[in-house]
Amino acid sequence: MKMGADILADDATKSESPLGSLVGSAQPAGVPDQDAVIAAIATVYDPEIPVNIYELGLIYAIDLHENGRVSIEMTLTAPNCPSAQELPEQVREAVAGVAGVTDATVEIVWDPPWDMSRMSDEARLALNMF
């Protein structure tokens, strides 16, 4: 599971810039704010679970691009999840509303499979799963 975000250079150059190189420096112009993207994702809840999908550990990767594009890899708690159609669209819409985001795409991935160990401590506490 990738945590955080990989910052990729503009599609025209195709060169990569690791997130670590941005620590302590200003964020490149055009790159959406990672914290704002995460906050937007955290507004999305699985209707059957009273915890947001970020804290549930359903977000596997967030890629921020200099042209304002955001690509997200997420999973679901199970392949037959009743919210399989609506959750990715809710994530896309939430992220698309973040300042600086020009396009948001969400891909569902199944590898690695989700399990309860991916939940944050806050999610475990909210669900009394300690």
KOLDO-948381 format. One record per atom (N, C-alpha, C, CB): chain; atom name; x, y, z. Coordinates in Angstrom, 1 decimal, padded with zeros to 4 digits, always signed. Glycine has a CB too. Example, Ala and Ser with C-alpha at 12.3 -4.5 7.8 and 13.67 -1.06 7.14 Angstrom:
% KOLDO-948381
c:a:px:py:pz
A:N:+013.2:-005.7:+007.8 .
A:CA:+012.3:-004.5:+007.8 .
A:C:+013.2:-003.3:+007.8 .
A:CB:+011.3:-004.5:+009.0 .
A:N:+012.8:-002.2:+007.1 .
A:CA:+013.7:-001.1:+007.1 .
A:C:+012.9:+000.0:+007.9 .
A:CB:+014.1:-000.6:+005.7 .
***
This chain:
% KOLDO-948381
c:a:px:py:pz
A:N:+000.8:-001.2:+000.0 .
A:CA:+000.0:+000.0:+000.0 .
A:C:+000.9:+001.2:+000.0 .
A:CB:-001.0:+000.0:+001.2 .
A:N:+000.7:+002.1:-001.0 .
A:CA:+001.4:+003.4:-001.0 .
A:C:+000.7:+004.3:-000.1 .
A:CB:+001.5:+003.9:-002.5 .
A:N:+001.5:+005.0:+000.8 .
A:CA:+000.9:+006.0:+001.6 .
A:C:+001.4:+007.3:+001.1 .
A:CB:+001.3:+005.8:+003.1 .
A:N:+000.6:+008.4:+001.3 .
A:CA:+001.0:+009.7:+000.8 .
A:C:+000.8:+009.8:-000.7 .
A:CB:+002.4:+010.0:+001.1 .
A:N:+001.6:+010.6:-001.4 .
A:CA:+001.4:+010.8:-002.8 .
A:C:+002.7:+010.8:-003.5 .
A:CB:+000.6:+012.1:-003.1 .
A:N:+002.7:+010.4:-004.7 .
A:CA:+003.8:+010.5:-005.6 .
A:C:+003.6:+011.7:-006.4 .
A:CB:+004.1:+009.2:-006.5 .
A:N:+004.5:+012.7:-006.5 .
A:CA:+004.4:+013.9:-007.3 .
A:C:+005.1:+013.6:-008.6 .
A:CB:+005.0:+015.1:-006.5 .
A:N:+004.3:+013.7:-009.7 .
A:CA:+004.8:+013.5:-011.0 .
A:C:+004.9:+014.8:-011.7 .
A:CB:+004.0:+012.5:-011.8 .
A:N:+005.9:+014.9:-012.5 .
A:CA:+006.1:+016.1:-013.3 .
A:C:+005.1:+016.2:-014.4 .
A:CB:+007.5:+016.1:-014.0 .
A:N:+005.0:+017.3:-015.0 .
A:CA:+004.0:+017.5:-016.1 .
A:C:+004.2:+016.4:-017.2 .
A:CB:+004.2:+018.9:-016.7 .
A:N:+003.0:+016.0:-017.8 .
A:CA:+003.0:+015.0:-018.8 .
A:C:+004.0:+015.3:-019.9 .
A:CB:+001.7:+014.8:-019.3 .
A:N:+004.2:+016.5:-020.2 .
A:CA:+005.1:+016.9:-021.3 .
A:C:+006.5:+016.4:-021.1 .
A:CB:+005.1:+018.4:-021.6 .
A:N:+007.0:+016.4:-019.8 .
A:CA:+008.4:+016.0:-019.6 .
A:C:+008.5:+014.6:-019.1 .
A:CB:+009.0:+016.9:-018.5 .
A:N:+007.4:+014.0:-018.5 .
A:CA:+007.4:+012.6:-018.0 .
A:C:+008.5:+012.3:-017.0 .
A:CB:+007.6:+011.7:-019.2 .
A:N:+009.1:+013.3:-016.4 .
A:CA:+010.2:+013.1:-015.4 .
A:C:+009.5:+013.0:-014.1 .
A:CB:+011.3:+014.1:-015.5 .
A:N:+010.0:+012.2:-013.1 .
A:CA:+009.4:+012.1:-011.8 .
A:C:+010.2:+012.9:-010.8 .
A:CB:+009.4:+010.6:-011.4 .
A:N:+009.5:+013.4:-009.8 .
A:CA:+010.0:+014.1:-008.7 .
A:C:+009.5:+013.5:-007.5 .
A:CB:+009.7:+015.7:-008.8 .
A:N:+010.4:+012.9:-006.7 .
A:CA:+009.9:+012.2:-005.5 .
A:C:+009.4:+013.2:-004.4 .
A:CB:+011.0:+011.3:-004.9 .
A:N:+008.4:+012.8:-003.7 .
A:CA:+007.8:+013.6:-002.6 .
A:C:+008.9:+014.1:-001.7 .
A:CB:+006.7:+012.9:-001.9 .
A:N:+009.8:+013.2:-001.3 .
A:CA:+010.9:+013.6:-000.4 .
A:C:+011.6:+014.8:-000.8 .
A:CB:+011.8:+012.4:-000.2 .
A:N:+011.8:+015.1:-002.0 .
A:CA:+012.5:+016.3:-002.5 .
A:C:+011.8:+017.5:-002.2 .
A:CB:+012.9:+016.2:-003.9 .
A:N:+010.5:+017.4:-001.9 .
A:CA:+009.7:+018.6:-001.6 .
A:C:+009.6:+019.0:-000.1 .
A:CB:+008.3:+018.4:-002.2 .
A:N:+010.1:+018.1:+000.7 .
A:CA:+010.0:+018.4:+002.1 .
A:C:+010.8:+019.6:+002.4 .
A:CB:+010.6:+017.2:+003.0 .
A:N:+010.2:+020.6:+003.1 .
A:CA:+010.9:+021.8:+003.5 .
A:C:+010.9:+022.8:+002.4 .
A:CB:+012.2:+021.5:+003.9 .
A:N:+010.3:+022.5:+001.2 .
A:CA:+010.3:+023.5:+000.1 .
A:C:+008.9:+023.8:-000.3 .
A:CB:+011.2:+023.0:-001.1 .
A:N:+008.7:+024.8:-001.1 .
A:CA:+007.4:+025.1:-001.5 .
A:C:+006.9:+024.1:-002.5 .
A:CB:+007.3:+026.6:-002.2 .
A:N:+005.6:+023.9:-002.6 .
A:CA:+005.0:+022.9:-003.5 .
A:C:+005.1:+023.5:-004.9 .
A:CB:+003.6:+022.5:-003.1 .
A:N:+005.4:+022.8:-005.9 .
A:CA:+005.5:+023.3:-007.3 .
A:C:+004.1:+023.9:-007.7 .
A:CB:+005.9:+022.2:-008.3 .
A:N:+004.2:+025.0:-008.5 .
A:CA:+002.9:+025.6:-009.0 .
A:C:+002.2:+024.6:-009.8 .
A:CB:+003.2:+026.8:-009.8 .
A:N:+000.9:+024.5:-009.7 .
A:CA:+000.1:+023.6:-010.5 .
A:C:-000.2:+022.3:-009.8 .
A:CB:+000.7:+023.4:-011.8 .
A:N:+000.6:+021.9:-008.8 .
A:CA:+000.4:+020.6:-008.1 .
A:C:-000.7:+020.9:-007.0 .
A:CB:+001.7:+020.1:-007.5 .
A:N:-001.8:+020.1:-007.1 .
A:CA:-002.8:+020.3:-006.0 .
A:C:-002.2:+019.9:-004.7 .
A:CB:-004.0:+019.4:-006.3 .
A:N:-002.8:+020.6:-003.6 .
A:CA:-002.3:+020.4:-002.3 .
A:C:-002.7:+019.0:-001.8 .
A:CB:-002.9:+021.4:-001.3 .
A:N:-001.7:+018.2:-001.3 .
A:CA:-002.0:+016.8:-000.9 .
A:C:-002.9:+016.8:+000.3 .
A:CB:-000.6:+016.1:-000.5 .
A:N:-002.7:+017.7:+001.3 .
A:CA:-003.6:+017.7:+002.4 .
A:C:-005.1:+018.0:+002.1 .
A:CB:-003.1:+018.7:+003.5 .
A:N:-005.2:+018.9:+001.1 .
A:CA:-006.6:+019.2:+000.7 .
A:C:-007.2:+018.1:-000.1 .
A:CB:-006.5:+020.5:-000.3 .
A:N:-006.4:+017.3:-000.8 .
A:CA:-007.0:+016.1:-001.5 .
A:C:-007.4:+015.1:-000.5 .
A:CB:-005.9:+015.6:-002.5 .
A:N:-006.5:+014.8:+000.5 .
A:CA:-006.9:+013.8:+001.5 .
A:C:-008.1:+014.3:+002.3 .
A:CB:-005.7:+013.6:+002.5 .
A:N:-008.2:+015.6:+002.6 .
A:CA:-009.4:+016.1:+003.3 .
A:C:-010.6:+015.9:+002.5 .
A:CB:-009.2:+017.6:+003.7 .
A:N:-010.5:+016.1:+001.2 .
A:CA:-011.7:+015.8:+000.3 .
A:C:-012.1:+014.4:+000.3 .
A:CB:-011.4:+016.3:-001.1 .
A:N:-011.1:+013.5:+000.2 .
A:CA:-011.4:+012.0:+000.2 .
A:C:-012.0:+011.7:+001.5 .
A:CB:-010.1:+011.2:+000.0 .
A:N:-011.6:+012.3:+002.6 .
A:CA:-012.1:+011.9:+004.0 .
A:C:-013.6:+012.4:+004.2 .
A:CB:-011.2:+012.6:+005.0 .
A:N:-014.1:+013.1:+003.2 .
A:CA:-015.6:+013.4:+003.3 .
A:C:-016.4:+012.3:+002.8 .
A:CB:-015.8:+014.7:+002.5 .
A:N:-015.8:+011.3:+002.2 .
A:CA:-016.6:+010.2:+001.6 .
A:C:-016.7:+009.0:+002.6 .
A:CB:-015.9:+009.7:+000.2 .
A:N:-017.9:+008.6:+002.8 .
A:CA:-018.1:+007.5:+003.8 .
A:C:-018.8:+006.3:+003.1 .
A:CB:-019.0:+008.0:+005.0 .
A:N:-018.4:+005.1:+003.5 .
A:CA:-019.2:+003.9:+003.0 .
A:C:-020.5:+004.0:+003.8 .
A:CB:-018.4:+002.6:+003.4 .
A:N:-021.6:+003.9:+003.1 .
A:CA:-022.9:+004.1:+003.7 .
A:C:-023.2:+003.0:+004.8 .
A:CB:-024.0:+004.0:+002.7 .
A:N:-022.5:+001.9:+004.8 .
A:CA:-022.7:+000.9:+005.8 .
A:C:-021.7:+001.0:+007.0 .
A:CB:-022.6:-000.5:+005.2 .
A:N:-020.7:+001.8:+006.9 .
A:CA:-019.7:+001.9:+007.9 .
A:C:-019.5:+003.4:+008.3 .
A:CB:-018.3:+001.3:+007.4 .
A:N:-019.6:+003.7:+009.6 .
A:CA:-019.6:+005.2:+010.0 .
A:C:-018.2:+005.7:+010.1 .
A:CB:-020.3:+005.3:+011.3 .
A:N:-017.3:+005.4:+009.2 .
A:CA:-015.9:+005.8:+009.2 .
A:C:-015.6:+006.2:+007.7 .
A:CB:-014.9:+004.7:+009.7 .
A:N:-014.9:+007.3:+007.5 .
A:CA:-014.6:+007.7:+006.1 .
A:C:-013.6:+006.7:+005.5 .
A:CB:-014.0:+009.1:+006.1 .
A:N:-013.6:+006.7:+004.2 .
A:CA:-012.9:+005.7:+003.4 .
A:C:-011.4:+005.8:+003.5 .
A:CB:-013.3:+005.7:+002.0 .
A:N:-010.9:+007.0:+003.8 .
A:CA:-009.5:+007.2:+004.0 .
A:C:-009.0:+006.5:+005.3 .
A:CB:-009.1:+008.7:+004.0 .
A:N:-009.7:+006.7:+006.4 .
A:CA:-009.4:+006.1:+007.6 .
A:C:-009.6:+004.6:+007.6 .
A:CB:-010.2:+006.7:+008.8 .
A:N:-010.5:+004.1:+006.7 .
A:CA:-010.8:+002.7:+006.6 .
A:C:-009.6:+002.0:+005.8 .
A:CB:-012.1:+002.4:+005.8 .
A:N:-008.8:+002.8:+005.2 .
A:CA:-007.6:+002.2:+004.5 .
A:C:-008.0:+001.8:+003.0 .
A:CB:-007.1:+001.1:+005.2 .
A:N:-009.0:+002.4:+002.5 .
A:CA:-009.4:+002.0:+001.1 .
A:C:-008.7:+002.7:+000.1 .
A:CB:-010.9:+002.2:+001.0 .
A:N:-007.9:+003.8:+000.4 .
A:CA:-007.1:+004.6:-000.6 .
A:C:-005.7:+004.0:-000.6 .
A:CB:-007.1:+006.1:-000.2 .
A:N:-005.3:+003.5:-001.7 .
A:CA:-004.0:+002.9:-001.8 .
A:C:-002.9:+003.8:-002.4 .
A:CB:-004.1:+001.6:-002.7 .
A:N:-003.3:+004.7:-003.3 .
A:CA:-002.4:+005.6:-003.9 .
A:C:-003.0:+006.9:-004.3 .
A:CB:-001.6:+005.0:-005.1 .
A:N:-002.3:+008.0:-004.1 .
A:CA:-002.8:+009.3:-004.6 .
A:C:-001.6:+009.9:-005.4 .
A:CB:-003.2:+010.3:-003.4 .
A:N:-001.8:+010.1:-006.6 .
A:CA:-000.7:+010.7:-007.5 .
A:C:-001.1:+012.1:-007.9 .
A:CB:-000.4:+009.8:-008.7 .
A:N:-000.3:+013.0:-007.5 .
A:CA:-000.6:+014.4:-007.8 .
A:C:+000.4:+014.8:-009.0 .
A:CB:-000.3:+015.4:-006.6 .
A:N:-000.2:+015.4:-010.0 .
A:CA:+000.6:+015.8:-011.2 .
A:C:+000.6:+017.3:-011.3 .
A:CB:-000.1:+015.2:-012.5 .
A:N:+001.7:+017.8:-011.9 .
A:CA:+001.9:+019.3:-012.0 .
A:C:+000.9:+020.0:-012.8 .
A:CB:+003.3:+019.6:-012.6 .
A:N:+000.2:+019.3:-013.7 .
A:CA:-000.8:+019.9:-014.5 .
A:C:-002.2:+019.9:-013.8 .
A:CB:-000.9:+019.1:-015.8 .
A:N:-002.2:+019.6:-012.5 .
A:CA:-003.4:+019.6:-011.7 .
A:C:-004.2:+018.3:-011.7 .
A:CB:-004.3:+020.7:-012.3 .
A:N:-003.7:+017.3:-012.5 .
A:CA:-004.4:+016.1:-012.5 .
A:C:-004.1:+015.2:-011.3 .
A:CB:-004.0:+015.3:-013.8 .
A:N:-005.2:+014.5:-010.7 .
A:CA:-005.0:+013.7:-009.6 .
A:C:-005.5:+012.3:-010.0 .
A:CB:-005.8:+014.2:-008.4 .
A:N:-004.6:+011.3:-009.7 .
A:CA:-005.0:+009.9:-010.0 .
A:C:-005.0:+009.2:-008.7 .
A:CB:-004.0:+009.2:-011.0 .
A:N:-006.1:+008.4:-008.4 .
A:CA:-006.3:+007.7:-007.2 .
A:C:-006.5:+006.2:-007.4 .
A:CB:-007.5:+008.3:-006.4 .
A:N:-005.8:+005.4:-006.7 .
A:CA:-006.1:+004.0:-006.6 .
A:C:-006.8:+003.7:-005.3 .
A:CB:-004.8:+003.1:-006.8 .
A:N:-007.9:+003.0:-005.4 .
A:CA:-008.6:+002.6:-004.2 .
A:C:-009.1:+001.2:-004.3 .
A:CB:-009.7:+003.6:-003.9 .
A:N:-009.5:+000.7:-003.2 .
A:CA:-010.1:-000.6:-003.2 .
A:C:-011.5:-000.5:-002.5 .
A:CB:-009.2:-001.7:-002.6 .
A:N:-012.1:-001.6:-002.4 .
A:CA:-013.4:-001.7:-001.6 .
A:C:-013.2:-002.8:-000.6 .
A:CB:-014.6:-002.0:-002.5 .
A:N:-014.1:-002.8:+000.4 .
A:CA:-013.9:-003.8:+001.5 .
A:C:-014.2:-005.3:+001.0 .
A:CB:-014.9:-003.5:+002.6 .
A:N:-014.9:-005.4:-000.1 .
A:CA:-015.2:-006.7:-000.7 .
A:C:-015.6:-006.5:-002.2 .
A:CB:-016.3:-007.5:+000.1 .
A:N:-015.3:-007.5:-003.0 .
A:CA:-015.6:-007.3:-004.5 .
A:C:-017.1:-007.1:-004.7 .
A:CB:-015.2:-008.5:-005.2 .
A:N:-018.0:-007.7:-003.8 .
A:CA:-019.4:-007.6:-004.0 .
A:C:-020.0:-006.4:-003.2 .
A:CB:-020.1:-008.9:-003.6 .
A:N:-019.2:-005.4:-002.8 .
A:CA:-019.6:-004.3:-002.0 .
A:C:-020.8:-003.6:-002.7 .
A:CB:-018.4:-003.3:-001.8 .
A:N:-021.9:-003.4:-002.0 .
A:CA:-023.0:-002.8:-002.6 .
A:C:-022.8:-001.3:-003.1 .
A:CB:-024.2:-002.8:-001.6 .
A:N:-021.7:-000.7:-002.6 .
A:CA:-021.4:+000.7:-002.9 .
A:C:-020.3:+000.8:-004.0 .
A:CB:-021.0:+001.5:-001.7 .
A:N:-020.1:-000.3:-004.7 .
A:CA:-019.0:-000.4:-005.7 .
A:C:-019.1:+000.6:-006.8 .
A:CB:-018.9:-001.8:-006.2 .
A:N:-020.3:+001.0:-007.2 .
A:CA:-020.5:+001.9:-008.2 .
A:C:-020.4:+003.4:-007.7 .
A:CB:-021.8:+001.7:-008.9 .
A:N:-021.0:+003.6:-006.5 .
A:CA:-021.1:+005.0:-006.1 .
A:C:-019.8:+005.6:-005.4 .
A:CB:-022.2:+005.1:-005.2 .
A:N:-019.1:+004.7:-004.6 .
A:CA:-018.0:+005.2:-003.9 .
A:C:-016.9:+005.8:-004.7 .
A:CB:-017.4:+004.1:-003.0 .
A:N:-016.4:+005.1:-005.8 .
A:CA:-015.4:+005.8:-006.7 .
A:C:-015.9:+007.1:-007.3 .
A:CB:-015.0:+004.8:-007.8 .
A:N:-017.1:+007.2:-007.6 .
A:CA:-017.6:+008.4:-008.2 .
A:C:-017.7:+009.5:-007.2 .
A:CB:-019.0:+008.2:-008.8 .
A:N:-018.0:+009.2:-005.9 .
A:CA:-018.0:+010.2:-004.9 .
A:C:-016.6:+010.7:-004.6 .
A:CB:-018.6:+009.6:-003.6 .
A:N:-015.6:+009.8:-004.6 .
A:CA:-014.2:+010.2:-004.4 .
A:C:-013.8:+011.1:-005.6 .
A:CB:-013.3:+009.0:-004.4 .
A:N:-014.1:+010.7:-006.8 .
A:CA:-013.8:+011.6:-007.9 .
A:C:-014.4:+013.0:-007.8 .
A:CB:-014.2:+010.9:-009.3 .
A:N:-015.6:+013.0:-007.5 .
A:CA:-016.3:+014.3:-007.4 .
A:C:-015.7:+015.2:-006.2 .
A:CB:-017.8:+014.1:-007.1 .
A:N:-015.4:+014.5:-005.1 .
A:CA:-014.9:+015.3:-004.0 .
A:C:-013.5:+015.8:-004.3 .
A:CB:-014.7:+014.3:-002.7 .
A:N:-012.7:+015.1:-005.0 .
A:CA:-011.3:+015.5:-005.3 .
A:C:-011.4:+016.5:-006.4 .
A:CB:-010.4:+014.3:-005.7 .
A:N:-012.3:+016.4:-007.4 .
A:CA:-012.4:+017.3:-008.5 .
A:C:-012.8:+018.7:-007.9 .
A:CB:-013.5:+016.9:-009.5 .
A:N:-013.4:+018.8:-006.8 .
A:CA:-013.7:+020.1:-006.2 .
A:C:-012.6:+020.8:-005.4 .
A:CB:-014.9:+019.9:-005.3 .
A:N:-011.4:+020.2:-005.3 .
A:CA:-010.3:+020.8:-004.6 .
A:C:-009.6:+021.8:-005.5 .
A:CB:-009.3:+019.7:-004.2 .
A:N:-009.3:+022.9:-004.9 .
A:CA:-008.6:+024.0:-005.7 .
A:C:-007.3:+023.5:-006.3 .
A:CB:-008.3:+025.2:-004.7 .
A:N:-007.2:+023.8:-007.6 .
A:CA:-006.0:+023.4:-008.3 .
A:C:-006.1:+022.1:-009.1 .
A:CB:-004.8:+023.3:-007.4 .
A:N:-007.2:+021.3:-008.8 .
A:CA:-007.4:+020.0:-009.5 .
A:C:-008.1:+020.3:-010.8 .
A:CB:-008.2:+019.1:-008.6 .
A:N:-007.4:+019.9:-011.9 .
A:CA:-008.0:+020.0:-013.2 .
A:C:-008.7:+018.8:-013.7 .
A:CB:-006.9:+020.4:-014.2 .
A:N:-008.4:+017.6:-013.2 .
A:CA:-009.0:+016.4:-013.5 .
A:C:-008.7:+015.4:-012.4 .
A:CB:-008.4:+015.8:-014.9 .
A:N:-009.7:+014.5:-012.1 .
A:CA:-009.5:+013.5:-011.1 .
A:C:-010.0:+012.2:-011.7 .
A:CB:-010.3:+013.9:-009.8 .
A:N:-009.2:+011.1:-011.5 .
A:CA:-009.5:+009.8:-012.0 .
A:C:-009.4:+008.9:-010.8 .
A:CB:-008.7:+009.3:-013.2 .
A:N:-010.3:+007.9:-010.7 .
A:CA:-010.3:+006.9:-009.6 .
A:C:-010.3:+005.5:-010.3 .
A:CB:-011.4:+007.1:-008.6 .
A:N:-009.3:+004.7:-009.9 .
A:CA:-009.2:+003.3:-010.4 .
A:C:-009.4:+002.4:-009.2 .
A:CB:-007.9:+003.0:-011.1 .
A:N:-010.3:+001.4:-009.4 .
A:CA:-010.5:+000.3:-008.3 .
A:C:-009.4:-000.7:-008.6 .
A:CB:-011.9:-000.3:-008.4 .
A:N:-008.7:-001.1:-007.5 .
A:CA:-007.7:-002.2:-007.6 .
A:C:-008.1:-003.2:-006.5 .
A:CB:-006.3:-001.6:-007.4 .
A:N:-007.7:-004.4:-006.8 .
A:CA:-008.0:-005.5:-005.8 .
A:C:-006.8:-006.2:-005.2 .
A:CB:-008.8:-006.6:-006.5 .
A:N:-005.6:-005.7:-005.7 .
A:CA:-004.3:-006.2:-005.2 .
A:C:-003.5:-005.1:-004.6 .
A:CB:-003.6:-007.0:-006.3 .
A:N:-003.2:-005.2:-003.3 .
A:CA:-003.5:-006.2:-002.4 .
A:C:-004.9:-006.1:-001.9 .
A:CB:-002.5:-006.2:-001.2 .
A:N:-005.5:-007.3:-001.5 .
A:CA:-006.9:-007.2:-001.0 .
A:C:-007.0:-006.4:+000.3 .
A:CB:-007.4:-008.7:-000.8 .
A:N:-008.1:-005.8:+000.5 .
A:CA:-008.3:-005.0:+001.7 .
A:C:-008.5:-006.0:+002.9 .
A:CB:-009.5:-004.0:+001.6 .
A:N:-008.0:-005.6:+004.0 .
A:CA:-008.3:-006.3:+005.3 .
A:C:-008.3:-005.3:+006.4 .
A:CB:-007.4:-007.5:+005.6 .
A:N:-008.8:-005.7:+007.6 .
A:CA:-009.0:-004.7:+008.7 .
A:C:-007.7:-004.2:+009.2 .
A:CB:-009.7:-005.4:+009.8 .
A:N:-006.6:-004.8:+008.9 .
A:CA:-005.3:-004.2:+009.3 .
A:C:-005.0:-002.9:+008.7 .
A:CB:-004.2:-005.3:+009.1 .
A:N:-005.6:-002.6:+007.6 .
A:CA:-005.4:-001.3:+006.8 .
A:C:-006.1:-000.1:+007.5 .
A:CB:-005.8:-001.5:+005.4 .
A:N:-007.0:-000.4:+008.4 .
A:CA:-007.7:+000.7:+009.1 .
A:C:-006.8:+001.5:+010.0 .
A:CB:-008.9:+000.1:+009.9 .
A:N:-007.0:+002.8:+010.1 .
A:CA:-006.3:+003.6:+011.1 .
A:C:-006.8:+003.3:+012.5 .
A:CB:-006.5:+005.1:+010.7 .
A:N:-006.0:+003.8:+013.4 .
A:CA:-006.4:+003.6:+014.8 .
A:C:-007.7:+004.3:+015.1 .
A:CB:-005.3:+004.1:+015.8 .
A:N:-007.9:+005.5:+014.5 .
A:CA:-009.1:+006.2:+014.7 .
A:C:-010.3:+005.4:+014.2 .
A:CB:-009.0:+007.6:+013.9 .
A:N:-010.1:+004.7:+013.0 .
A:CA:-011.2:+003.9:+012.5 .
A:C:-011.5:+002.8:+013.4 .
A:CB:-010.9:+003.4:+011.1 .
A:N:-010.5:+002.1:+013.9 .
A:CA:-010.7:+001.0:+014.9 .
A:C:-011.4:+001.5:+016.1 .
A:CB:-009.3:+000.3:+015.2 .
A:N:-011.0:+002.6:+016.6 .
A:CA:-011.6:+003.1:+017.8 .
A:C:-013.1:+003.4:+017.6 .
A:CB:-010.9:+004.4:+018.3 .
A:N:-013.4:+004.1:+016.4 .
A:CA:-014.8:+004.4:+016.1 .
A:C:-015.7:+003.2:+015.9 .
A:CB:-014.8:+005.2:+014.8 .
A:N:-015.1:+002.1:+015.5 .
A:CA:-015.8:+000.8:+015.3 .
A:C:-015.7:-000.1:+016.4 .
A:CB:-015.3:+000.2:+014.0 .
A:N:-015.0:+000.3:+017.5 .
A:CA:-014.8:-000.6:+018.7 .
A:C:-014.1:-001.9:+018.3 .
A:CB:-016.1:-000.9:+019.4 .
A:N:-013.1:-001.8:+017.5 .
A:CA:-012.4:-003.0:+017.0 .
A:C:-011.0:-003.1:+017.6 .
A:CB:-012.3:-002.9:+015.5 .
A:N:-010.8:-002.6:+018.9 .
A:CA:-009.5:-002.8:+019.5 .
A:C:-009.5:-004.1:+020.3 .
A:CB:-009.2:-001.6:+020.4 .
***
